[in-house]
Structure formats: structure tokens, C-alpha cells
Amino acid sequence: MNFITLDYVDIALAATLLMINAVLSLRLSLGLERRFLIAALRMAVQLTLVGLVLKALFATATPLLTSLAALVMIGFAGYEVMARQERRYLGWWGYGLGTSAIMTAALLVTVFGLATQVRPDPWYDPRYAIPILGMILGNTMTGVALALHALTQSAVRDRAAIEARLALGAPWREALRLTTRDTLRTALIPIINSMSATGLVALPGMMTGQILSGVDPIKAVKYQLLISFLIAGDTALGALAAVHAGVWRLCDNRHRLRLDRLAPPRD
């Protein structure tokens, strides 16, 4: 099977669908036309820049450059997590908590996958390391963002119940046990639903891309299973780290609930 190349006319033709979306938004007074166009433009610019960077990175594969690219990706993922919070943590915690959770989980799982399953030579080959990290980061970012959002919202909503448990002598871990459990469920249910629907309902992007490029479907399935398992494990690790660190930050050594460590809700 020959690889089918696309030119800019093909891309422009597909982009007309976005213009249809914008027109529908105008006709139905949804107010989303500007956001549609900005998001599309942002995506196009980002992907083009990433393509140029990856082309140069693949040509000069070194551990330093691969590590720098990974850190930049993690840094932007951490910013996106912070931006999605309605009640973010004040100070360094607003950015550092989500970023640290993502970085710890993503690096551990990516290195594990590269060292034990994919085994490229060298192991830091950016042709493998960067795409795998990118797929893992995207899902982990969503899981951590959902976890922190659910945690802060639940702590504010259930403040009276939590403080009642603390007043009765429960340590902060016990007082927020139900909040922790519900928060982790909120963060992990999307990845569970995604795995349940993969195959009969949806063909994942990595598997589809490999099939379109001529890879045997069974081999593409194996890669997709590997990536899906890595993503599920990484999302769980990231959400667990973020929630436990977030709960710890919401309390102090006198076992008091410290909602003053959260910024006011955004309008």
C-alpha cells in the first residue's frame, strides 16, 4: 500500500467544515464562531511549529534535546491544567501542583514503556519518545485537570460536612476520605469509558494513522493496546498524585480546612 500524501489544497478543503460551523454558530446565535476560528488557527500554528521542531529533532537525536522537548511539553500541559481550574490554588501551587503530578507520572510511564516494551535504539530516540510522551501527556493532563477541579469544587461544596468531621476529632485524611474517593472516580471514569468504547465504537488516532500508512492492522492493534495501557496507568498515577497533594494543601498541621489557599472563583 502506498502512502497517500496531502497538499495544502486538501487541508484547505477540510477546513471549510470549520467555516460551516462558524456560519451555523452565527445563524443560531451560539456565540462560538470566534472561538472556533481562533482554536483552529491556534491548532494549525502549533502543529506546524511542532512539525518543524520534530523534523530538526529527529535529524539530531541527543538525550539533551529530547529531554528539553519533553520538559517544554510538560510545561505547557501544566499551564493547561491550571487554566482549566475554576478555583485554582494560590501562589506557586496553582501551577506547580498539576505540573509536578503530570511530570512525575508521565516520565515514569514513558520511560517504562520505552525501556521495557518499545525498546528503541537508542532508548531516547525522539522518533519514539516524543510521540509516546505526547499521547500520554494529553490524556494525563485531562485526568489531572478533572481531578483538581473536582477536588476544589467538592471541598467548597462540602465544607460544612468536612469541618464537622474535623471538629469531631477526625484527622484531615479521614475527614476528606469521601472527597478523595469521589474526586478520583471523576478523574478516572473518562479513561475507563474511552477504553470501553475503543474498537467497535471508535478507532484511536494512533491505530488509524498506522493503518493509513500501510502497517498491518494486527501490528497497529498491538501498538494501540500498548499505548492505551500506558495512558490508563499514567492517568491513574497522575490523578492520584495530584489529589493527595491537593488534599494535603487544603489542610494544615492543626487539621483545619484551609479554603483560603484557593483563589476566588473566576467569572
Backbone as CSV, one residue per row, in Angstrom:
resi,resn,N_x,N_y,N_z,CA_x,CA_y,CA_z,C_x,C_y,C_z
1,MET,0.846,-1.200,0.000,0.000,0.000,0.000,0.879,1.246,0.000
2,ASN,0.606,2.185,-0.922,1.368,3.421,-0.992,0.815,4.457,-0.017
3,PHE,1.731,5.243,0.549,1.316,6.312,1.456,0.729,7.462,0.657
4,ILE,-0.470,7.883,1.026,-1.156,8.970,0.319,-0.750,10.299,0.938
5,THR,-0.140,11.153,0.140,0.294,12.459,0.633,-0.831,13.481,0.456
6,LEU,-0.829,14.472,1.313,-1.812,15.547,1.272,-1.114,16.852,0.938
7,ASP,-1.762,17.686,0.147,-1.209,19.016,-0.111,-2.068,20.054,0.606
8,TYR,-1.693,21.327,0.465,-2.383,22.384,1.193,-3.819,22.589,0.702
9,VAL,-4.091,22.252,-0.557,-5.460,22.354,-1.061,-6.373,21.372,-0.332
10,ASP,-5.852,20.158,-0.064,-6.638,19.168,0.674,-6.958,19.663,2.087
11,ILE,-5.970,20.277,2.727,-6.177,20.796,4.085,-7.188,21.942,4.069
12,ALA,-7.062,22.815,3.088,-7.987,23.946,2.988,-9.416,23.465,2.741
13,LEU,-9.562,22.425,1.944,-10.887,21.884,1.678,-11.521,21.341,2.960
14,ALA,-10.728,20.631,3.767,-11.243,20.116,5.040,-11.584,21.258,5.992
15,ALA,-10.817,22.351,5.910,-11.045,23.487,6.809,-12.362,24.199,6.523
16,THR,-12.943,23.990,5.327,-14.229,24.615,5.040,-15.323,24.117,5.986
17,LEU,-15.141,22.940,6.548,-16.113,22.440,7.515,-16.158,23.331,8.751
18,LEU,-15.008,23.888,9.132,-14.981,24.813,10.267,-15.729,26.097,9.929
19,MET,-15.608,26.533,8.682,-16.340,27.731,8.275,-17.846,27.470,8.342
20,ILE,-18.259,26.261,7.999,-19.676,25.916,8.117,-20.105,25.974,9.576
21,ASN,-19.245,25.462,10.468,-19.549,25.537,11.899,-19.709,26.981,12.361
22,ALA,-18.815,27.856,11.865,-18.875,29.265,12.261,-20.165,29.909,11.755
23,VAL,-20.558,29.577,10.524,-21.795,30.135,9.975,-23.004,29.651,10.771
24,LEU,-23.023,28.383,11.112,-24.116,27.854,11.925,-24.181,28.543,13.284
25,SER,-23.003,28.799,13.860,-22.970,29.487,15.151,-23.555,30.883,15.044
26,LEU,-23.256,31.566,13.936,-23.807,32.907,13.729,-25.316,32.856,13.543
27,ARG,-25.784,31.919,12.733,-27.213,31.833,12.455,-28.019,31.450,13.688
28,LEU,-27.427,30.601,14.547,-28.132,30.132,15.738,-27.810,30.954,16.984
29,SER,-26.998,32.013,16.811,-26.626,32.910,17.921,-25.968,32.142,19.077
30,LEU,-25.077,31.218,18.723,-24.376,30.445,19.755,-23.198,31.214,20.350
31,GLY,-22.669,32.154,19.604,-21.534,32.927,20.086,-20.225,32.155,20.089
32,LEU,-20.119,31.103,19.277,-18.923,30.259,19.281,-18.055,30.439,18.036
33,GLU,-18.501,31.270,17.091,-17.779,31.368,15.830,-16.340,31.866,16.021
34,ARG,-16.165,32.856,16.877,-14.825,33.388,17.122,-13.937,32.332,17.780
35,ARG,-14.512,31.592,18.723,-13.737,30.557,19.414,-13.372,29.425,18.457
36,PHE,-14.278,29.076,17.535,-13.984,28.059,16.528,-12.766,28.462,15.700
37,LEU,-12.796,29.678,15.200,-11.743,30.132,14.297,-10.410,30.299,15.026
38,ILE,-10.457,30.847,16.231,-9.219,31.017,16.994,-8.611,29.667,17.348
39,ALA,-9.456,28.722,17.765,-8.957,27.390,18.118,-8.332,26.705,16.907
40,ALA,-8.988,26.850,15.736,-8.451,26.233,14.524,-7.119,26.860,14.126
41,LEU,-7.044,28.189,14.202,-5.800,28.876,13.858,-4.688,28.502,14.830
42,ARG,-5.036,28.458,16.116,-4.046,28.086,17.122,-3.539,26.667,16.874
43,MET,-4.446,25.749,16.567,-4.050,24.374,16.302,-3.131,24.287,15.092
44,ALA,-3.472,25.002,14.025,-2.667,24.949,12.811,-1.259,25.482,13.052
45,VAL,-1.170,26.603,13.765,0.147,27.189,14.047,0.968,26.265,14.942
46,GLN,0.341,25.737,15.981,1.060,24.870,16.914,1.554,23.598,16.219
47,LEU,0.686,22.973,15.428,1.089,21.741,14.762,2.193,21.989,13.735
48,THR,2.115,23.114,13.038,3.164,23.432,12.070,4.503,23.625,12.766
49,LEU,4.491,24.375,13.861,5.736,24.594,14.613,6.270,23.288,15.175
50,VAL,5.359,22.468,15.712,5.789,21.176,16.258,6.391,20.307,15.160
51,GLY,5.770,20.320,13.972,6.308,19.539,12.865,7.722,19.971,12.495
52,LEU,7.960,21.280,12.452,9.300,21.781,12.130,10.311,21.404,13.210
53,VAL,9.893,21.530,14.470,10.791,21.182,15.575,11.108,19.695,15.555
54,LEU,10.086,18.865,15.353,10.310,17.416,15.336,11.209,17.004,14.176
55,LYS,11.054,17.641,13.031,11.916,17.329,11.885,13.379,17.590,12.226
56,ALA,13.650,18.733,12.873,15.023,19.038,13.277,15.487,18.112,14.398
57,LEU,14.569,17.789,15.314,14.922,16.935,16.448,15.257,15.518,15.992
58,PHE,14.504,15.003,15.037,14.773,13.659,14.535,16.124,13.583,13.825
59,ALA,16.507,14.692,13.215,17.776,14.705,12.483,18.981,14.763,13.409
60,THR,18.806,15.296,14.623,19.925,15.415,15.583,19.474,14.854,16.931
61,ALA,19.328,13.561,17.002,18.827,12.922,18.217,19.902,12.886,19.302
62,THR,19.644,13.609,20.403,20.523,13.580,21.568,19.657,13.533,22.823
63,PRO,20.174,12.962,23.920,19.388,12.932,25.166,19.003,14.324,25.647
64,LEU,19.890,15.303,25.467,19.614,16.658,25.941,18.445,17.279,25.189
65,LEU,18.468,17.195,23.863,17.399,17.802,23.073,16.066,17.093,23.308
66,THR,16.109,15.772,23.423,14.870,15.037,23.705,14.303,15.443,25.064
67,SER,15.186,15.594,26.058,14.744,15.989,27.400,14.172,17.399,27.393
68,LEU,14.815,18.311,26.661,14.315,19.683,26.587,12.932,19.722,25.935
69,ALA,12.758,18.965,24.865,11.452,18.919,24.208,10.392,18.365,25.152
70,ALA,10.749,17.336,25.911,9.803,16.744,26.866,9.418,17.743,27.943
71,LEU,10.388,18.500,28.460,10.109,19.472,29.508,9.222,20.606,28.997
72,VAL,9.428,21.025,27.766,8.566,22.067,27.185,7.131,21.562,27.079
73,MET,6.962,20.329,26.632,5.625,19.753,26.525,4.956,19.662,27.892
74,ILE,5.709,19.223,28.886,5.161,19.111,30.246,4.809,20.485,30.795
75,GLY,5.651,21.477,30.513,5.370,22.828,30.984,4.075,23.388,30.438
76,PHE,3.825,23.181,29.138,2.577,23.649,28.544,1.386,22.851,29.071
77,ALA,1.574,21.555,29.296,0.489,20.742,29.851,0.109,21.235,31.241
78,GLY,1.112,21.576,32.050,0.837,22.106,33.380,0.084,23.418,33.339
79,TYR,0.412,24.259,32.355,-0.317,25.526,32.213,-1.775,25.280,31.850
80,GLU,-2.018,24.306,30.960,-3.391,23.997,30.576,-4.190,23.474,31.762
81,VAL,-3.558,22.674,32.612,-4.241,22.190,33.816,-4.644,23.362,34.697
82,MET,-3.732,24.291,34.911,-4.019,25.461,35.741,-5.133,26.309,35.129
83,ALA,-5.107,26.466,33.805,-6.094,27.320,33.144,-7.500,26.750,33.226
84,ARG,-7.632,25.445,33.424,-8.950,24.811,33.450,-9.577,24.804,34.847
85,GLN,-8.884,25.368,35.831,-9.406,25.347,37.190,-10.270,26.572,37.472
86,GLU,-11.442,26.334,38.031,-12.303,27.443,38.426,-11.831,28.036,39.753
87,ARG,-11.349,27.166,40.655,-10.793,27.610,41.932,-9.375,27.077,42.044
88,ARG,-8.419,27.785,41.461,-7.038,27.307,41.478,-6.373,27.611,42.808
89,TYR,-5.326,26.881,43.112,-4.555,27.121,44.328,-3.759,28.411,44.181
90,LEU,-3.616,29.119,45.300,-2.883,30.378,45.279,-1.376,30.133,45.216
91,GLY,-0.665,31.124,44.696,0.791,31.066,44.671,1.333,30.033,43.697
92,TRP,2.526,29.532,44.031,3.195,28.560,43.180,2.366,27.315,42.996
93,TRP,1.535,26.986,43.972,0.753,25.759,43.912,-0.206,25.730,42.734
94,GLY,-0.672,26.889,42.303,-1.610,26.933,41.194,-1.062,26.278,39.937
95,TYR,0.224,26.500,39.682,0.866,25.895,38.515,1.659,24.647,38.884
96,GLY,2.318,24.692,40.014,3.250,23.626,40.363,2.602,22.303,40.713
97,LEU,1.409,22.334,41.316,0.798,21.088,41.757,0.464,20.189,40.562
98,GLY,-0.288,20.719,39.615,-0.657,19.918,38.449,0.545,19.538,37.605
99,THR,1.475,20.481,37.423,2.659,20.211,36.612,3.511,19.110,37.220
100,SER,3.700,19.159,38.539,4.514,18.137,39.211,3.875,16.759,39.088
101,ALA,2.559,16.703,39.242,1.862,15.414,39.133,1.983,14.857,37.720
102,ILE,1.790,15.720,36.733,1.897,15.281,35.342,3.312,14.815,35.028
103,MET,4.298,15.597,35.423,5.685,15.279,35.105,6.108,13.956,35.743
104,THR,5.784,13.771,37.013,6.182,12.540,37.694,5.581,11.313,37.029
105,ALA,4.274,11.364,36.796,3.599,10.198,36.213,4.020,9.977,34.760
106,ALA,4.046,11.036,33.963,4.334,10.888,32.536,5.749,10.391,32.282
107,LEU,6.722,10.938,32.992,8.099,10.499,32.783,8.302,9.055,33.214
108,LEU,7.719,8.682,34.352,7.856,7.298,34.823,7.265,6.317,33.809
109,VAL,6.060,6.593,33.360,5.376,5.661,32.461,6.021,5.658,31.075
110,THR,6.435,6.816,30.575,7.071,6.876,29.261,8.399,6.119,29.254
111,VAL,9.220,6.353,30.254,10.498,5.632,30.344,10.256,4.129,30.494
112,PHE,9.240,3.770,31.287,8.894,2.357,31.442,8.525,1.744,30.094
113,GLY,7.679,2.421,29.319,7.273,1.904,28.019,8.432,1.804,27.049
114,LEU,9.303,2.828,27.037,10.444,2.818,26.121,11.457,1.740,26.493
115,ALA,11.675,1.558,27.785,12.726,0.643,28.236,12.305,-0.822,28.202
116,THR,11.013,-1.100,28.362,10.589,-2.492,28.515,9.761,-3.033,27.358
117,GLN,9.037,-2.172,26.634,8.197,-2.683,25.556,8.668,-2.240,24.165
118,VAL,8.823,-0.948,23.948,9.182,-0.457,22.619,10.652,-0.731,22.318
119,ARG,11.520,-0.405,23.263,12.961,-0.661,23.202,13.621,-0.106,21.928
120,PRO,13.494,1.198,21.663,14.201,1.765,20.503,15.704,1.829,20.792
121,ASP,16.473,2.000,19.758,17.934,2.118,19.898,18.384,3.398,19.198
122,PRO,18.808,4.405,19.978,18.917,4.444,21.446,17.536,4.606,22.093
123,TRP,17.484,4.375,23.390,16.194,4.379,24.095,15.533,5.744,24.089
124,TYR,16.330,6.821,23.949,15.775,8.180,23.970,15.447,8.681,22.563
125,ASP,15.436,7.806,21.582,15.168,8.214,20.203,13.887,9.050,20.155
126,PRO,13.983,10.320,19.767,12.802,11.196,19.793,11.698,10.747,18.842
127,ARG,12.028,9.959,17.831,11.006,9.470,16.911,9.986,8.594,17.635
128,TYR,10.401,7.986,18.736,9.509,7.172,19.556,9.137,7.895,20.850
129,ALA,10.131,8.489,21.511,9.913,9.068,22.840,8.918,10.227,22.820
130,ILE,9.056,11.139,21.866,8.214,12.334,21.849,6.760,12.010,21.499
131,PRO,6.482,11.218,20.451,5.073,10.890,20.193,4.405,10.124,21.325
132,ILE,5.134,9.171,21.920,4.549,8.409,23.036,4.274,9.329,24.212
133,LEU,5.232,10.193,24.544,5.028,11.147,25.638,3.858,12.069,25.329
134,GLY,3.727,12.499,24.081,2.638,13.394,23.723,1.273,12.757,23.910
135,MET,1.129,11.500,23.491,-0.150,10.818,23.671,-0.462,10.615,25.147
136,ILE,0.552,10.281,25.917,0.359,10.076,27.351,0.019,11.396,28.041
137,LEU,0.739,12.454,27.680,0.519,13.754,28.322,-0.888,14.284,28.090
138,GLY,-1.384,14.145,26.862,-2.696,14.691,26.555,-3.786,14.119,27.442
139,ASN,-3.755,12.808,27.651,-4.767,12.169,28.488,-4.525,12.419,29.967
140,THR,-3.256,12.417,30.384,-2.960,12.672,31.794,-3.332,14.095,32.176
141,MET,-3.104,15.040,31.272,-3.477,16.425,31.521,-4.970,16.538,31.801
142,THR,-5.772,15.837,31.011,-7.220,15.873,31.222,-7.592,15.249,32.566
143,GLY,-6.981,14.112,32.895,-7.279,13.450,34.160,-6.908,14.295,35.364
144,VAL,-5.724,14.905,35.327,-5.284,15.741,36.448,-6.142,16.995,36.554
145,ALA,-6.486,17.602,35.417,-7.339,18.791,35.440,-8.704,18.474,36.032
146,LEU,-9.294,17.351,35.625,-10.586,16.940,36.183,-10.473,16.666,37.675
147,ALA,-9.382,16.024,38.076,-9.203,15.682,39.482,-9.110,16.936,40.358
148,LEU,-8.289,17.885,39.959,-8.123,19.094,40.767,-9.388,19.944,40.765
149,HIS,-10.061,20.008,39.613,-11.311,20.764,39.557,-12.360,20.138,40.475
150,ALA,-12.508,18.815,40.409,-13.492,18.130,41.252,-13.128,18.260,42.727
151,LEU,-11.838,18.195,43.035,-11.403,18.286,44.431,-11.748,19.642,45.034
152,THR,-11.395,20.711,44.359,-11.643,22.041,44.917,-13.137,22.344,44.985
153,GLN,-13.868,21.941,43.946,-15.312,22.172,43.955,-15.985,21.387,45.078
154,SER,-15.567,20.146,45.271,-16.154,19.314,46.317,-15.807,19.841,47.701
155,ALA,-14.578,20.308,47.884,-14.174,20.834,49.187,-14.980,22.076,49.558
156,VAL,-15.233,22.931,48.575,-16.031,24.132,48.828,-17.492,23.755,49.091
157,ARG,-18.017,22.861,48.276,-19.428,22.472,48.408,-19.698,21.751,49.721
158,ASP,-18.779,20.864,50.120,-18.980,20.038,51.322,-18.223,20.577,52.528
159,ARG,-17.979,21.860,52.528,-17.178,22.460,53.605,-17.761,22.158,54.976
160,ALA,-19.063,22.306,55.139,-19.680,22.108,56.462,-19.467,20.677,56.953
161,ALA,-19.665,19.704,56.066,-19.507,18.303,56.467,-18.059,17.985,56.808
162,ILE,-17.133,18.509,56.017,-15.713,18.245,56.272,-15.285,18.864,57.599
163,GLU,-15.693,20.098,57.824,-15.308,20.762,59.072,-15.976,20.118,60.281
164,ALA,-17.165,19.551,60.088,-17.818,18.835,61.193,-17.001,17.598,61.573
165,ARG,-16.500,16.862,60.579,-15.671,15.694,60.870,-14.377,16.102,61.567
166,LEU,-13.791,17.196,61.104,-12.566,17.681,61.749,-12.837,18.106,63.188
167,ALA,-13.979,18.758,63.433,-14.324,19.206,64.781,-14.552,18.033,65.726
168,LEU,-14.983,16.896,65.166,-15.211,15.705,65.983,-13.933,14.909,66.228
169,GLY,-12.818,15.423,65.742,-11.533,14.795,66.021,-10.959,13.955,64.909
170,ALA,-11.609,13.907,63.757,-11.083,13.116,62.651,-9.858,13.811,62.062
171,PRO,-8.793,13.065,61.759,-7.644,13.677,61.075,-8.046,14.102,59.667
172,TRP,-7.249,14.979,59.079,-7.658,15.546,57.798,-7.787,14.497,56.697
173,ARG,-6.965,13.472,56.727,-7.088,12.427,55.706,-8.440,11.725,55.803
174,GLU,-8.870,11.443,57.032,-10.143,10.772,57.236,-11.306,11.698,56.912
175,ALA,-11.174,12.968,57.282,-12.248,13.924,57.047,-12.515,14.131,55.553
176,LEU,-11.467,14.010,54.742,-11.621,14.205,53.295,-11.574,12.899,52.519
177,ARG,-11.787,11.773,53.188,-11.707,10.481,52.510,-12.764,10.358,51.408
178,LEU,-14.007,10.720,51.718,-15.068,10.630,50.716,-14.799,11.577,49.549
179,THR,-14.309,12.762,49.856,-13.972,13.723,48.805,-12.873,13.173,47.908
180,THR,-11.863,12.573,48.513,-10.760,11.990,47.747,-11.254,10.877,46.836
181,ARG,-12.096,9.998,47.381,-12.609,8.887,46.592,-13.442,9.366,45.404
182,ASP,-14.358,10.287,45.659,-15.223,10.782,44.582,-14.424,11.540,43.527
183,THR,-13.408,12.264,43.970,-12.568,13.012,43.036,-11.815,12.074,42.106
184,LEU,-11.251,11.016,42.656,-10.514,10.051,41.831,-11.448,9.341,40.854
185,ARG,-12.657,9.053,41.284,-13.629,8.448,40.372,-13.929,9.388,39.212
186,THR,-14.095,10.655,39.497,-14.361,11.637,38.448,-13.221,11.702,37.449
187,ALA,-11.993,11.613,37.937,-10.826,11.714,37.063,-10.611,10.474,36.213
188,LEU,-10.988,9.306,36.717,-10.673,8.052,36.032,-11.799,7.513,35.158
189,ILE,-13.033,7.922,35.412,-14.152,7.404,34.616,-13.991,7.707,33.123
190,PRO,-13.523,8.923,32.700,-13.378,9.162,31.259,-12.433,8.192,30.566
191,ILE,-11.303,7.852,31.204,-10.367,6.936,30.548,-10.944,5.527,30.507
192,ILE,-11.730,5.151,31.525,-12.396,3.846,31.512,-13.419,3.797,30.382
193,ASN,-14.210,4.859,30.244,-15.197,4.921,29.164,-14.525,4.894,27.793
194,SER,-13.381,5.569,27.689,-12.656,5.600,26.422,-12.172,4.208,26.034
195,MET,-11.613,3.477,26.991,-11.151,2.120,26.691,-12.322,1.210,26.347
196,SER,-13.448,1.396,27.024,-14.616,0.550,26.763,-15.157,0.745,25.347
197,ALA,-15.058,1.971,24.837,-15.613,2.276,23.511,-14.618,2.067,22.381
198,THR,-13.339,1.892,22.722,-12.316,1.741,21.692,-12.479,0.419,20.964
199,GLY,-12.488,0.477,19.656,-12.617,-0.733,18.854,-13.893,-0.710,18.053
200,LEU,-14.998,-1.089,18.676,-16.268,-1.155,17.956,-16.861,0.223,17.710
201,VAL,-16.689,1.133,18.674,-17.279,2.468,18.536,-16.303,3.444,17.894
202,ALA,-15.051,3.405,18.310,-14.074,4.377,17.815,-12.740,3.698,17.545
203,LEU,-12.088,4.109,16.454,-10.728,3.661,16.163,-9.774,4.776,16.585
204,PRO,-8.855,4.501,17.512,-7.962,5.551,18.022,-7.069,6.120,16.930
205,GLY,-6.600,7.338,17.175,-5.798,8.037,16.178,-4.513,7.335,15.808
206,MET,-3.818,6.786,16.804,-2.538,6.128,16.505,-2.753,4.913,15.610
207,MET,-3.734,4.088,15.956,-4.019,2.893,15.171,-4.456,3.272,13.756
208,THR,-5.329,4.269,13.633,-5.792,4.715,12.325,-4.634,5.237,11.484
209,GLY,-3.750,6.024,12.102,-2.607,6.558,11.374,-1.686,5.468,10.855
210,GLN,-1.442,4.461,11.683,-0.578,3.373,11.236,-1.211,2.594,10.094
211,ILE,-2.525,2.340,10.193,-3.211,1.606,9.129,-3.170,2.399,7.819
212,LEU,-3.401,3.714,7.899,-3.361,4.551,6.699,-1.967,4.591,6.082
213,SER,-0.930,4.427,6.915,0.437,4.451,6.399,0.892,3.090,5.885
214,GLY,0.020,2.074,5.973,0.341,0.784,5.398,0.742,-0.297,6.380
215,VAL,0.686,-0.034,7.673,1.054,-1.032,8.679,-0.034,-2.092,8.756
216,ASP,0.374,-3.336,8.975,-0.586,-4.424,9.139,-1.527,-4.118,10.305
217,PRO,-2.854,-4.279,10.141,-3.806,-3.939,11.206,-3.531,-4.624,12.538
218,ILE,-3.077,-5.874,12.524,-2.796,-6.576,13.779,-1.626,-5.918,14.515
219,LYS,-0.608,-5.520,13.769,0.524,-4.823,14.389,0.074,-3.469,14.942
220,ALA,-0.814,-2.782,14.200,-1.332,-1.494,14.676,-2.135,-1.679,15.953
221,VAL,-2.896,-2.771,16.040,-3.669,-3.057,17.254,-2.742,-3.255,18.444
222,LYS,-1.641,-3.958,18.256,-0.705,-4.192,19.352,-0.143,-2.878,19.897
223,TYR,0.229,-1.984,18.984,0.743,-0.681,19.415,-0.333,0.114,20.143
224,GLN,-1.558,0.041,19.626,-2.629,0.794,20.264,-2.931,0.255,21.656
225,LEU,-2.914,-1.056,21.815,-3.126,-1.637,23.141,-2.037,-1.192,24.105
226,LEU,-0.792,-1.200,23.636,0.310,-0.758,24.483,0.104,0.677,24.936
227,ILE,-0.208,1.568,23.982,-0.381,2.979,24.318,-1.582,3.175,25.247
228,SER,-2.663,2.448,25.006,-3.855,2.591,25.846,-3.571,2.166,27.279
229,PHE,-2.832,1.080,27.458,-2.499,0.634,28.803,-1.566,1.627,29.500
230,LEU,-0.602,2.174,28.744,0.295,3.179,29.321,-0.483,4.429,29.724
231,ILE,-1.419,4.849,28.874,-2.224,6.039,29.169,-3.073,5.825,30.412
232,ALA,-3.719,4.651,30.504,-4.564,4.377,31.669,-3.751,4.379,32.952
233,GLY,-2.591,3.729,32.924,-1.749,3.705,34.120,-1.231,5.084,34.486
234,ASP,-0.846,5.858,33.479,-0.308,7.185,33.735,-1.382,8.126,34.259
235,THR,-2.583,8.045,33.697,-3.678,8.898,34.180,-3.990,8.613,35.637
236,ALA,-4.009,7.336,36.003,-4.278,6.979,37.396,-3.183,7.493,38.321
237,LEU,-1.917,7.329,37.924,-0.813,7.811,38.756,-0.852,9.333,38.903
238,GLY,-1.078,10.025,37.782,-1.121,11.482,37.831,-2.260,12.006,38.680
239,ALA,-3.454,11.422,38.511,-4.608,11.862,39.292,-4.395,11.571,40.779
240,LEU,-3.848,10.404,41.085,-3.593,10.044,42.484,-2.616,11.012,43.134
241,ALA,-1.529,11.330,42.423,-0.542,12.265,42.969,-1.147,13.651,43.156
242,ALA,-1.901,14.123,42.165,-2.489,15.459,42.242,-3.505,15.559,43.368
243,VAL,-4.351,14.548,43.512,-5.400,14.598,44.532,-4.805,14.554,45.938
244,HIS,-3.864,13.662,46.164,-3.289,13.568,47.510,-2.492,14.823,47.873
245,ALA,-1.765,15.371,46.904,-1.058,16.619,47.175,-2.042,17.765,47.370
246,GLY,-3.124,17.767,46.575,-4.130,18.815,46.708,-4.859,18.762,48.037
247,VAL,-5.201,17.554,48.494,-5.857,17.407,49.798,-4.926,17.871,50.915
248,TRP,-3.669,17.492,50.816,-2.690,17.912,51.830,-2.588,19.436,51.887
249,ARG,-2.625,20.080,50.717,-2.516,21.532,50.674,-3.756,22.206,51.242
250,LEU,-4.906,21.561,51.134,-6.146,22.149,51.631,-6.287,22.065,53.149
251,CYS,-5.352,21.399,53.803,-5.384,21.296,55.263,-4.044,21.743,55.828
252,ASP,-3.999,21.971,57.136,-2.735,22.327,57.770,-2.424,21.341,58.883
253,ASN,-1.297,21.585,59.580,-0.861,20.633,60.607,-1.739,20.670,61.860
254,ARG,-2.680,21.597,61.918,-3.649,21.640,63.020,-4.990,21.030,62.599
255,HIS,-4.981,20.345,61.466,-6.162,19.644,60.949,-7.343,20.590,60.733
256,ARG,-7.043,21.696,60.065,-8.076,22.659,59.695,-8.209,22.694,58.181
257,LEU,-9.437,22.899,57.706,-9.669,23.048,56.278,-9.284,24.465,55.873
258,ARG,-8.386,24.604,54.911,-7.842,25.908,54.532,-8.289,26.293,53.118
259,LEU,-9.557,26.655,53.012,-10.055,27.092,51.705,-9.519,28.469,51.331
260,ASP,-8.878,29.160,52.275,-8.259,30.442,51.963,-7.039,30.268,51.053
261,ARG,-6.604,29.025,50.875,-5.489,28.753,49.974,-5.944,28.610,48.527
262,LEU,-7.241,28.792,48.299,-7.782,28.764,46.944,-8.121,30.179,46.486
263,ALA,-7.919,30.426,45.211,-8.280,31.735,44.666,-9.802,31.839,44.554
264,PRO,-10.351,33.035,44.545,-11.798,33.201,44.345,-12.219,32.617,43.000
265,PRO,-13.467,32.186,42.876,-13.929,31.642,41.604,-13.853,32.678,40.497
266,ARG,-13.503,32.206,39.312,-13.409,33.110,38.157,-14.808,33.355,37.596
267,ASP,-14.999,34.538,37.066,-16.296,34.892,36.474,-16.469,34.175,35.136
